[in-house]
Amino acid sequence: MNFKTNNILRNNHIQTSYATLFRKPFLKNFKIEKFILSDGDFIEIYWHFKPKKDEQTPIIVLFHGLTGSFNSPYIQGAINELNKNDFACVVVHFRGCATEENLLARSYHSGETQDNLEYLQHLKKEFPNSKLFCIGYSLGGNMLLKLLGELKQNKLITAAVSVSAPMQLKISAKTINSGFSKFYQKRLLKDLTKALLRKYQKHDFEKLINLKKESIQNIQTLKEFDDIYTAPIHGFDSADDYYKKCSSKQFLKDIQTPTLIIHAKDDPFMSTEILPQPNEISKYITLEISENGGHVGFIQGSIFKPIYWLEKRITQYFLNYLRA
C-alpha cells in the first residue's frame, strides 16, 4: 500500500510543509500527567480520553519528532483518526519538551530509549488488559526502532510504526545542512538553542561540559549543536560517537515486534543512503518506501482538499493486529 499522490502535491517541500502551514491544532481536551523517571527527573504525558484501568481499550503511544509536541499536526491528525477507530491515545513528551523545564541539565536525543521504556512498562502495569501500540515520528521513529531492537523478543508492544526515521544519523545531519534543507535546519535550531539558553540559566554548563553561552548563540548546524551539547551532556565522546551508537539501522535485524516502517525517497531531511537493505531487517518488519511523501507528509487529494494518507495507513496497520 505504498503512498502515491498527484502532480501538484508531489513536490517534497510541499509535502513536508503543508500541514505545518495549513493544519492548525484542533484537539484541545488533553489530560496532562507528570511521570517521574528513575533518576528523579520527569516527562510529561498527554492523554486524549484516558480509558479506565480495568478496560481492554487498545492504547496507542505516540513519540513526536525533534522539537515536536502534542500540538504537532501529524500527532493531532493521527489521534483524531485513531479515536474514530476506538483507540485511546497518549503522547509522550521527551525531556525538555513539556510545559515545564525538566530538572536535570540533560535533555533528550535520538537514541534515548530508557525514559520511554520506563513509561511503557508503567503503562502496561496500569493497563494490564490493554494492547499497547507505538508510533514514532522522525527522531521519535529512530528512537522507537532502536528500542524495539534492544527489546528483541518482548510482550510489551503488540505492533509499532516508524515514520520518516533518520536511521543513519550522521547522513541525516549532513543532508539537512545542504541546499534548501538548510531552511528546516534553521527552523529546528531556533527552537533547540532557545530551549538550551533557558536551561543555561539554571545549570552551570561551563563546569559540566565546558559550554559557554556565546557558543550556543553561534551554533549554525545541528551537528554543531550535537557536538557541543547533545553528545557531551549525554555521555558521548562526540556527535559522531552519538550518531554511531544511536542510529537505528543497526538495530533493525534484532526487532521481533511487528513493525511498519514508512519512508519517502524524497525526504529533504535525509538521503536514500539511510535506507536499509533487505538483509538488514528482520522478518517482523514491513518496509514501505514511496517515491514521494517528503518528511512526515504523505498527503493526497488536492491543495484545497487534502487527504492525510499517513494517519489512515497507520490506523489500518494497527487494526490488523487488534483483530488478531
Secondary structure, 3 states (H helix, E strand, C coil): CCCCCCCHHHCHHHHHHHHHHHCCCCCCCCEEEEEECCCCCEEEEEEECCCCCCCCCCEEEEECCCCCCCCCHHHHHHHHHHHHCCCEEEEEECCCCCCCCCCCCCCCCCCCCHHHHHHHHHHHHHCCCCCEEEEEECHHHHHHHHHHHHHCCCCCCCEEEEECCCCCHHHHHHHCCCHHHHHHHHHHHHHHHHHHHHHHCCCCHHHHHCCCHHHHHCCCCHHHHHHHHHHHHCCCCCHHHHHHHHCHHHHHHHCCCCEEEEEECCCCCCCHHHCCCHHHCCCCEEEEEECCCCCCCCEEECCCCEEEHHHHHHHHHHHHHHCC
